[in-house]
Amino acid sequence: MNFAITGIAGFVGGTLARLLAPDGQVIGFYSTSLPHDCAAAHLRQASLENAAECAALDLTSLSAEVMIHCAAKLSKRDSGINVVAANAEMTLNGVEIAKRLGCRLFVNISSTAVYAGPDPDGTREDHAVPGIETYGRSKLVGEAIATYSAGSAMNVVSLRIPSPQGPGNPHRSMVPMMAKSAREQGFIRVLGDPRRRQSYLDLRELAEAVRRLSASPGPLRAAYNVASVASAGNMDVATSIARHCRTPCLVEDQRTEESAHPEAWNLICDAAATDFDFRPQYQLDDTVKWIMQATA
């Protein structure tokens, strides 16, 4: 099976390319520079924000069954309307490229940022309401654009994912920051509210979700939650990192119950389990071990 991936120079797109390459050829789309370990068999460069550049892409002799749209604008330096407009344009141009490649399935990588906050009883797909965060609003707009611009020849599914985890995680993220502290200073200082829980997604689970979606006879819903086994707190992450650090590491608990409404996420993925048999396999310790071994 051939896959096309937008945003292949990014963390999620690049990791998916490496994980899916054994399943078939990968066609990668990027706008700037590429990492040295890009796993795509074919590469095309164009800004997805520029319809003319996308239309001029040479796709002769290329085809794919599945397009995975990972490209997104995250910059906090841009105004809210610019972020929404950019992500809308990127999604629309990604759909047009998928049509030219003959894709039968368009997988739109969305985000749990579409939810205004966690539901105390577990957050399901029907909990989606636009929060105040610009990025989440842009993702909801992107979901709608993908669905309504694809036409009848291509199925569209949006996967709402929480914090993605894997080797190559951006250094501003919690796991690499804690791992750096463990290796260089021999301790991890854990801050924040101990009641806070965060869902996450091991990117091996996302690759498996794409495989299962691609093989599903349907019918499929417009959007699904996809997350790893259970939500985790900062102390859970720190303890796991210390366990897998090659040098001795202490964990200092400096958490305080400072939030009036601490966010305790529990993303419910029952719909994905029912419709395309997505069942997460990796525990937090498995994910941290994968990251620590790859970046040792």
C-alpha positions in Angstrom: 0.0 0.0 0.0 1.3 3.4 -0.9 1.0 6.4 1.5 1.2 10.1 0.9 2.2 12.3 3.8 2.1 16.1 4.1 4.3 17.7 6.6 6.9 15.0 6.3 9.6 17.3 7.6 7.8 17.6 10.9 7.9 15.3 14.0 4.6 13.5 13.4 4.8 13.3 9.6 8.5 12.1 9.7 7.9 9.5 12.3 4.9 8.1 10.5 6.9 7.9 7.3 9.5 5.8 9.1 6.9 3.6 10.7 4.8 3.0 7.6 7.7 2.6 5.1 7.8 -1.2 5.6 4.1 -1.3 4.5 4.7 0.3 1.1 6.1 3.3 -0.6 5.8 6.7 1.0 5.4 9.9 -1.0 6.4 12.9 1.1 5.4 16.6 0.8 7.4 19.3 2.6 7.8 23.1 2.3 11.2 23.7 3.8 14.3 21.6 4.7 14.2 17.9 5.3 15.8 15.8 8.1 18.6 13.5 7.0 16.7 10.4 7.9 13.6 11.0 5.8 12.0 7.7 4.9 10.0 8.7 1.8 10.7 7.0 -1.5 9.4 10.1 -3.4 9.6 13.7 -2.3 7.9 16.8 -3.6 8.5 20.3 -2.3 5.7 23.0 -2.2 4.1 25.3 0.4 0.7 23.9 1.2 -0.4 27.5 1.9 0.2 28.3 -1.8 -2.4 26.8 -4.2 -0.4 27.7 -7.3 2.7 25.9 -6.0 0.6 22.8 -5.2 -1.1 22.8 -8.5 2.3 23.0 -10.2 3.6 19.9 -8.5 4.8 17.1 -10.8 2.9 14.0 -9.7 3.4 12.1 -13.0 3.6 8.4 -12.4 2.9 8.8 -8.7 -0.1 7.3 -6.9 -1.2 6.5 -3.4 -4.1 4.9 -1.7 -4.0 6.9 1.5 -3.1 10.5 2.2 -2.1 11.4 5.8 -2.4 15.1 6.3 0.0 16.1 9.0 1.1 19.6 7.9 -0.1 22.4 10.2 0.7 25.9 11.2 1.5 26.2 14.9 3.3 29.6 15.1 2.2 31.7 18.1 3.7 34.7 16.4 0.9 34.9 13.9 -2.5 36.3 14.6 -5.4 34.0 15.2 -7.1 34.6 11.9 -3.8 33.9 10.1 -3.4 30.6 11.8 -7.0 29.5 11.0 -6.7 30.7 7.4 -3.3 29.0 6.9 -4.4 25.6 8.2 -7.6 25.8 6.2 -5.7 26.5 3.0 -3.2 23.7 3.8 -6.0 21.2 4.3 -7.8 22.3 1.1 -4.6 21.9 -1.0 -3.8 18.6 0.7 -7.2 17.3 -0.4 -6.6 18.4 -4.0 -3.2 16.7 -4.0 -4.8 13.5 -2.7 -7.4 13.6 -5.5 -4.6 13.9 -8.1 -2.8 10.9 -6.5 -6.0 8.8 -6.7 -6.3 8.4 -3.0 -9.4 6.6 -1.7 -8.8 7.7 1.9 -7.8 11.1 3.4 -6.7 10.8 7.0 -6.7 14.3 8.6 -4.5 14.5 11.7 -6.5 16.7 13.9 -6.1 17.4 17.6 -7.8 17.2 21.0 -7.3 21.0 21.0 -10.8 21.0 19.4 -12.2 20.3 22.8 -12.7 23.3 25.1 -11.6 21.1 28.0 -11.8 17.6 29.5 -15.2 16.0 30.3 -15.2 14.7 33.9 -16.8 11.5 32.6 -14.3 11.0 29.8 -14.0 13.0 26.6 -15.7 11.6 23.6 -16.1 12.8 20.0 -19.4 14.5 20.6 -17.8 16.7 23.2 -16.2 18.8 20.5 -16.8 22.5 21.0 -14.5 25.2 19.9 -12.4 26.4 22.8 -10.6 29.7 23.1 -7.4 28.3 21.6 -6.7 29.4 18.1 -5.1 26.2 17.0 -8.1 24.1 18.2 -10.4 26.4 16.2 -8.3 26.0 13.2 -8.4 22.2 13.5 -12.2 22.2 13.7 -12.3 24.3 10.5 -9.8 21.9 8.9 -12.0 18.9 9.7 -15.0 20.5 8.0 -13.0 21.6 5.0 -11.5 18.1 4.5 -15.0 16.5 4.7 -16.8 18.9 2.4 -14.1 19.3 -0.2 -13.2 15.7 -0.8 -16.2 14.7 -2.9 -17.7 11.3 -3.1 -14.7 9.4 -4.5 -12.6 9.7 -1.3 -13.4 8.9 2.3 -12.3 11.5 4.9 -11.5 10.7 8.5 -10.1 13.1 11.1 -8.1 11.6 13.9 -8.1 13.7 17.1 -4.8 13.1 18.8 -3.4 14.3 22.1 0.3 15.1 22.8 2.2 12.9 20.3 5.2 11.0 21.7 8.2 9.3 20.1 11.9 9.7 19.4 12.6 13.1 17.9 10.0 14.8 20.1 10.4 18.6 20.0 12.7 19.7 22.8 10.0 22.0 24.3 7.9 19.0 25.1 7.8 17.5 28.6 9.4 14.2 28.0 12.6 15.5 26.3 12.9 18.3 28.9 12.7 15.8 31.8 15.0 13.4 30.0 17.6 16.2 29.5 17.4 17.1 33.2 17.8 13.4 34.2 20.9 12.9 32.1 22.7 16.2 32.6 21.7 17.0 36.2 20.8 13.6 37.7 17.4 14.7 39.0 14.0 15.7 37.7 12.0 18.4 39.5 8.3 17.7 39.2 6.0 20.7 39.3 2.4 21.4 38.7 -0.9 20.2 40.2 -0.8 16.5 41.2 -4.4 16.1 40.1 -3.7 17.0 36.5 -3.7 14.1 34.0 -2.8 14.3 30.3 -3.7 11.9 27.5 -0.8 11.2 25.1 -0.3 9.2 21.9 2.6 6.9 21.2 3.2 7.4 17.5 3.4 3.7 16.9 -0.2 3.6 17.9 -1.0 6.3 15.3 0.7 4.3 12.6 -1.4 1.3 13.6 -4.5 3.3 13.6 -3.7 4.4 10.0 -3.1 0.8 9.0 -6.4 -0.3 10.5 -8.3 2.6 8.9 -6.9 1.8 5.6 -8.0 -1.8 5.8 -11.5 -1.1 7.2 -14.4 -1.8 4.9 -16.4 1.0 6.7 -18.7 2.7 7.2 -16.5 5.2 9.1 -17.4 8.3 11.1 -16.1 11.8 10.4 -13.8 12.0 13.5 -12.3 9.6 16.0 -10.3 10.0 19.2 -7.0 8.1 19.1 -4.8 7.9 22.2 -2.6 5.5 24.1 -3.7 3.3 26.9 -4.2 5.7 29.8 -3.7 9.4 30.7 -0.6 10.2 32.8 0.5 12.8 35.4 3.9 14.5 35.5 5.1 12.2 38.3 4.2 9.1 36.3 6.4 10.5 33.4 9.3 11.5 35.6 9.3 8.1 37.5 9.4 6.2 34.2 12.2 8.4 32.8 14.3 7.9 35.9 13.7 4.1 35.6 15.1 4.1 32.0 17.9 6.6 32.5 21.3 5.0 32.2 22.7 7.1 35.1 21.3 7.4 38.6 18.4 9.9 38.8 16.4 11.4 41.7 12.8 12.6 41.3 11.9 15.6 43.4 8.2 16.1 44.0 7.4 19.8 44.3 3.8 19.6 43.1 1.1 21.7 44.8 -2.7 21.7 44.4 -2.7 25.2 43.0 -5.3 25.0 40.3 -9.0 25.6 41.1 -9.9 23.3 38.1 -7.0 21.0 37.3 -7.3 19.5 33.9 -7.7 15.7 34.2 -8.0 14.3 30.7 -9.4 10.8 29.9 -9.8 10.5 26.2 -12.4 7.8 25.3 -11.5 5.8 22.1 -14.4 3.4 22.1 -15.6 4.6 18.6 -12.3 3.7 17.0 -12.3 0.3 18.7 -15.8 -0.4 17.4 -15.4 0.9 13.9 -11.8 -0.2 12.9 -10.6 -2.3 15.8 -8.1 0.3 17.2 -6.9 -1.0 20.5 -3.8 0.7 22.0 -1.1 -1.6 23.1 1.7 0.6 24.6 1.8 1.6 28.3 3.5 4.8 29.3 6.6 2.9 30.4 6.8 1.3 26.9 6.7 4.8 25.3 9.3 6.3 27.5 11.6 3.3 27.1 11.3 3.7 23.2 12.2 7.4 23.4 15.0 7.0 25.9 16.7 4.1 24.0 16.5 5.9 20.7 18.0 9.1 22.1 20.6 7.6 24.4 
